[in-house]
């Protein structure tokens, strides 16, 4: 959905490493938001998966986007004028 619709954002909590890698490949890391489904998925588990999938230097910007930048963009776009 996010690959086809620019206004769709994805919470990545609960995704496995392989699936998260596929999501990043399809979206380039755009509009992916870090989060958790606590108590079903622990915050540390989700963070570990993001760190594993983005450990290559080429994905440093994607790591930043997922852990911070995308949320900043999302919330900034929601501010009233």
C-alpha positions, 0 to 999 in steps of 0.5 A, a space after each residue: 500500500 505504501 509503495 502505491 500511496 504517498 499518504 500511507 505510513 507503516 508502523 514496523 512493529 512486529 515485523 520479522 527481520 526478513 519482512 522488514 528488509 523487504 519493506 525497506 527494499 520496496 519503500 526505500 525506508 520512506 514513511 516507515 515509523 518505528 514503534 512497538 506493540 508492547 506487551 506483544 512485541 518488546 520495544 528492544 526486539 523491534 529496535 534490534 531488528 531495525 539495527 540488524 537490517 540497517 547495519 550496512 553503511 549504505 543504510 545509515 540514512 534509512 536507519 535514521 529515517 526509521 528511528 526518527 526522521 520519518 516520524 518528524 516528517 509525519 508529525 510536522 505534516 500534521 501541524 495546523 496552519 
